[in-house]
Amino acid sequence: MGEVEIVESGSLDGLTNGWEQYGARTRIMMLGARADRHALRNHGRTVAIEESAVSVFHRPRAEREDIDAIGLDHALASFQFVDVAMADLGRWMQPLIGQGWVRGEVQIVPSSDASFEGENWACFHHPAIPLPEKIPLSESPSSMSRKAFVTHPGPILDTVSDSSMEDLAASMISEISQTRDEEIPETEPAPVVKAVVQAEPEPIAEPIPMTEEDLPPVAAPQTESPLESEMRQVISLLVAGGQEMGDIMEHPQFIEVSERAAAAGVDVWGMFVRLSEES
């Protein structure tokens, strides 16, 4: 059964050392709301991943003044760094993207009292939290040793999934609504002027009788097969996870589903081109 294992002190570099031999991996930053930290800690229990994932949370201390200086309220934000298999990135982020999370790029730079080389990170952030261009930290996210959460593959735990996502969605809706209320000014409704126009009554046209043969044929709706739907979902998740359309055909997750679809007679290339045009 899938579970989230807690390691009292561990880093992304230390806990995932050697894991790349089992497949390509990637690292992302998740900038969420501080109130959602508990739900984000258990996020791994709401997704069905195929390889283990590791996440660590960072609570700013020494760099608080530097973070405040860039306009980011460290007291309201949650800083999480995740190491996940490339093939699982879409699965990991899909529930949050469905709740409005946005992908961006951020540069992690050393704060005034730190010394390490700056790093560029893909960052998914809460829609109510603006993403700055740079975030100053006291340590490199890859080497900082914190309480770590290791998610092992397994079935989705529905009881945790329901409560976690409901709490996450509720906080997002509340914060987004509050932000929109602050941004949209109140305006006076424009006066409505009613004009009375005396119009000539139009002649009633007599209906033209039509036989059943005269009616155009109704096209039957085309439904996708389960494999076509699965391929569409895989492409959507990979795009949401930051994959370019030109790279998707070489992605292991797409290759696996496209081989099954081709064996079942699906026009994989035609469908890929169609989805590329739609996106």
C-alpha positions as CSV (number, residue, x, y, z in Angstrom):
1,M,0.0,0.0,0.0
2,G,1.3,3.5,-0.8
3,E,2.4,5.6,2.1
4,V,4.3,8.8,3.0
5,E,7.4,8.0,5.0
6,I,8.8,10.7,7.2
7,V,12.6,11.1,7.5
8,E,13.5,13.3,10.4
9,S,16.5,14.8,8.6
10,G,17.3,14.4,4.9
11,S,18.1,16.3,1.7
12,L,17.1,15.8,-1.9
13,D,20.6,15.1,-2.9
14,G,21.2,12.6,0.0
15,L,17.9,10.7,-0.3
16,T,17.8,10.3,-4.0
17,N,21.5,9.5,-4.6
18,G,21.6,6.9,-7.4
19,W,17.9,7.0,-8.2
20,E,18.6,8.4,-11.7
21,Q,19.8,4.9,-12.8
22,Y,16.1,3.8,-12.7
23,G,14.9,6.6,-15.0
24,A,15.0,10.3,-15.6
25,R,14.1,12.5,-12.7
26,T,13.3,16.2,-12.2
27,R,13.1,18.7,-9.4
28,I,10.5,21.4,-8.9
29,M,9.6,24.0,-6.4
30,M,6.1,24.3,-5.1
31,L,5.2,27.7,-3.7
32,G,1.9,27.2,-1.8
33,A,-0.1,28.8,0.9
34,R,1.2,28.3,4.4
35,A,-2.2,27.2,5.5
36,D,-2.0,24.4,3.0
37,R,1.2,22.9,4.3
38,H,-0.5,20.0,6.1
39,A,-2.3,19.0,2.9
40,L,0.8,19.4,0.8
41,R,2.7,17.1,3.1
42,N,0.2,14.4,2.4
43,H,-0.1,15.3,-1.3
44,G,1.7,12.1,-2.2
45,R,-1.1,10.0,-0.8
46,T,-3.5,11.6,-3.3
47,V,-1.7,10.6,-6.5
48,A,-0.8,7.3,-8.1
49,I,2.9,7.6,-9.0
50,E,5.1,4.8,-10.2
51,E,8.4,5.8,-8.6
52,S,9.2,7.1,-5.2
53,A,9.3,10.9,-4.7
54,V,10.9,13.1,-2.1
55,S,9.9,16.5,-0.8
56,V,11.4,18.8,1.8
57,F,9.9,22.0,3.3
58,H,11.9,25.1,4.1
59,R,10.8,27.7,6.7
60,P,12.8,30.9,6.1
61,R,14.6,32.3,9.1
62,A,17.9,34.0,8.4
63,E,16.7,35.2,5.0
64,R,13.4,36.6,6.0
65,E,14.4,40.2,5.5
66,D,15.7,39.5,2.0
67,I,12.5,37.7,1.1
68,D,10.3,40.5,2.4
69,A,12.4,42.9,0.3
70,I,11.3,41.2,-2.9
71,G,7.6,41.6,-1.9
72,L,7.0,38.0,-0.9
73,D,5.3,37.4,2.5
74,H,7.3,34.5,4.0
75,A,4.7,34.1,6.8
76,L,1.9,33.3,4.3
77,A,3.9,31.2,1.8
78,S,5.0,27.5,2.0
79,F,8.4,26.7,0.4
80,Q,8.5,23.0,-0.8
81,F,11.1,21.3,-3.0
82,V,10.3,18.0,-4.7
83,D,12.4,15.4,-6.5
84,V,10.1,13.2,-8.7
85,A,10.4,10.9,-11.6
86,M,10.0,12.7,-14.9
87,A,7.3,10.2,-15.9
88,D,5.4,11.0,-12.7
89,L,5.5,14.8,-12.9
90,G,2.2,15.1,-14.6
91,R,0.5,12.7,-12.1
92,W,2.0,14.7,-9.2
93,M,0.9,18.1,-10.4
94,Q,-2.4,17.2,-12.2
95,P,-4.7,17.7,-9.1
96,L,-3.1,21.0,-8.2
97,I,-3.2,22.3,-11.8
98,G,-6.8,21.4,-11.8
99,Q,-7.2,23.7,-8.8
100,G,-5.6,26.6,-10.6
101,W,-1.9,26.3,-9.8
102,V,0.4,27.9,-12.4
103,R,3.8,26.8,-13.8
104,G,6.6,29.4,-14.0
105,E,10.4,29.7,-13.6
106,V,12.3,31.1,-10.6
107,Q,15.9,31.7,-9.8
108,I,17.1,30.6,-6.4
109,V,19.8,32.9,-5.3
110,P,21.9,33.1,-2.1
111,S,20.6,35.5,0.5
112,S,22.9,38.3,1.9
113,D,24.4,35.9,4.5
114,A,24.8,32.8,2.3
115,S,27.2,31.6,-0.4
116,F,26.2,29.1,-3.1
117,E,25.7,29.3,-6.9
118,G,22.3,30.4,-8.1
119,E,20.0,27.8,-9.5
120,N,17.0,27.9,-11.9
121,W,14.0,25.9,-10.8
122,A,10.6,25.2,-12.4
123,C,8.1,26.4,-10.0
124,F,4.4,25.6,-9.6
125,H,2.7,28.2,-7.4
126,H,-0.6,28.8,-5.7
127,P,-2.8,31.2,-7.9
128,A,-3.1,33.7,-5.1
129,I,0.7,33.9,-4.6
130,P,2.6,35.9,-7.2
131,L,5.8,34.3,-8.3
132,P,8.9,36.6,-8.1
133,E,11.8,36.3,-10.6
134,K,14.2,35.5,-7.8
135,I,13.9,34.0,-4.3
136,P,16.9,34.5,-1.9
137,L,17.5,31.5,0.4
138,S,20.2,30.7,3.0
139,E,21.0,27.3,1.4
140,S,20.8,25.5,-1.9
141,P,17.4,23.6,-2.0
142,S,19.2,20.4,-3.2
143,S,21.5,20.2,-0.1
144,M,19.4,21.6,2.7
145,S,18.7,19.0,5.3
146,R,15.2,19.1,6.7
147,K,12.3,16.8,7.7
148,A,11.7,15.0,4.4
149,F,8.6,13.3,3.1
150,V,9.2,10.2,1.0
151,T,6.2,9.1,-1.1
152,H,6.3,5.4,-2.1
153,P,4.3,4.1,-5.1
154,G,0.9,2.6,-4.3
155,P,-2.9,3.1,-4.7
156,I,-4.5,6.4,-4.0
157,L,-5.8,6.6,-0.4
158,D,-9.3,8.0,-1.0
159,T,-9.9,9.1,2.6
160,V,-6.9,11.2,2.6
161,S,-7.4,12.4,-1.0
162,D,-10.9,13.7,-0.4
163,S,-10.1,15.7,2.8
164,S,-6.8,17.1,1.6
165,M,-8.1,18.3,-1.8
166,E,-11.2,19.8,-0.3
167,D,-9.2,21.8,2.2
168,L,-6.7,22.8,-0.5
169,A,-9.5,23.9,-2.9
170,A,-11.4,25.7,-0.2
171,S,-8.4,27.8,0.8
172,M,-7.6,28.6,-2.9
173,I,-11.2,29.7,-3.6
174,S,-11.2,31.9,-0.5
175,E,-7.9,33.6,-1.3
176,I,-8.6,34.0,-5.0
177,S,-12.0,35.6,-4.3
178,Q,-10.4,37.9,-1.8
179,T,-7.7,38.9,-4.3
180,R,-10.3,39.6,-7.1
181,D,-12.5,41.7,-4.7
182,E,-9.5,43.9,-4.0
183,E,-8.5,44.3,-7.6
184,I,-12.0,45.0,-9.2
185,P,-13.2,48.5,-8.4
186,E,-16.9,49.2,-7.9
187,T,-18.5,51.1,-10.7
188,E,-21.8,52.8,-11.0
189,P,-24.2,51.0,-13.5
190,A,-24.8,52.9,-16.7
191,P,-28.3,54.4,-16.9
192,V,-30.6,52.4,-19.1
193,V,-32.5,54.6,-21.7
194,K,-35.6,53.0,-23.0
195,A,-36.8,54.1,-26.5
196,V,-40.3,53.4,-27.8
197,V,-40.3,52.7,-31.5
198,Q,-43.4,52.2,-33.5
199,A,-42.5,49.5,-36.0
200,E,-44.4,48.2,-38.9
201,P,-45.6,44.6,-38.3
202,E,-43.6,42.2,-40.4
203,P,-45.5,39.8,-42.6
204,I,-45.6,36.2,-41.3
205,A,-43.7,33.9,-43.7
206,E,-45.5,30.8,-44.6
207,P,-43.4,27.6,-43.8
208,I,-42.1,25.7,-46.7
209,P,-43.1,22.1,-46.5
210,M,-40.2,19.6,-46.4
211,T,-40.2,15.9,-46.7
212,E,-37.9,13.6,-44.8
213,E,-35.7,13.2,-47.9
214,D,-35.1,17.0,-48.0
215,L,-33.6,17.1,-44.5
216,P,-29.8,17.0,-44.4
217,P,-28.2,13.9,-42.7
218,V,-27.3,14.3,-39.0
219,A,-23.7,13.3,-38.4
220,A,-23.3,10.8,-35.7
221,P,-21.1,12.0,-32.8
222,Q,-17.6,10.5,-32.9
223,T,-16.5,9.0,-29.6
224,E,-13.0,8.3,-28.6
225,S,-11.8,4.9,-27.7
226,P,-10.5,4.4,-24.1
227,L,-6.9,4.3,-25.6
228,E,-7.5,7.5,-27.5
229,S,-8.8,9.2,-24.3
230,E,-5.8,7.8,-22.3
231,M,-3.4,9.2,-24.9
232,R,-5.1,12.6,-24.9
233,Q,-4.8,12.7,-21.1
234,V,-1.1,11.7,-21.1
235,I,-0.3,14.5,-23.6
236,S,-2.3,17.0,-21.5
237,L,-0.5,16.0,-18.3
238,L,2.9,16.2,-20.0
239,V,2.2,19.6,-21.4
240,A,0.9,20.8,-18.0
241,G,4.2,19.5,-16.5
242,G,6.3,21.7,-18.8
243,Q,7.0,19.3,-21.7
244,E,7.3,20.8,-25.2
245,M,5.1,19.1,-27.9
246,G,8.2,18.4,-29.9
247,D,9.7,16.3,-27.0
248,I,6.5,14.5,-25.9
249,M,6.9,11.7,-28.5
250,E,10.2,10.7,-27.0
251,H,8.8,10.7,-23.4
252,P,8.6,7.2,-21.8
253,Q,5.0,7.8,-20.6
254,F,3.8,8.7,-24.2
255,I,5.8,5.9,-25.8
256,E,4.1,3.3,-23.6
257,V,0.5,4.4,-24.3
258,S,1.2,5.1,-28.0
259,E,2.5,1.6,-28.5
260,R,-0.6,0.1,-27.0
261,A,-2.8,2.4,-29.1
262,A,-1.0,1.6,-32.3
263,A,-1.3,-2.1,-31.7
264,A,-5.1,-1.6,-31.3
265,G,-5.3,0.2,-34.7
266,V,-5.3,3.8,-33.5
267,D,-3.9,6.4,-35.9
268,V,-1.3,7.6,-33.3
269,W,0.5,10.1,-35.6
270,G,-2.8,11.7,-36.9
271,M,-4.1,12.0,-33.3
272,F,-0.8,13.6,-32.1
273,V,-0.9,16.1,-34.9
274,R,-4.5,17.0,-34.2
275,L,-3.8,17.5,-30.4
276,S,-0.7,19.6,-31.3
277,E,-2.9,21.9,-33.3
278,E,-5.5,22.1,-30.5
279,S,-2.9,23.0,-28.0
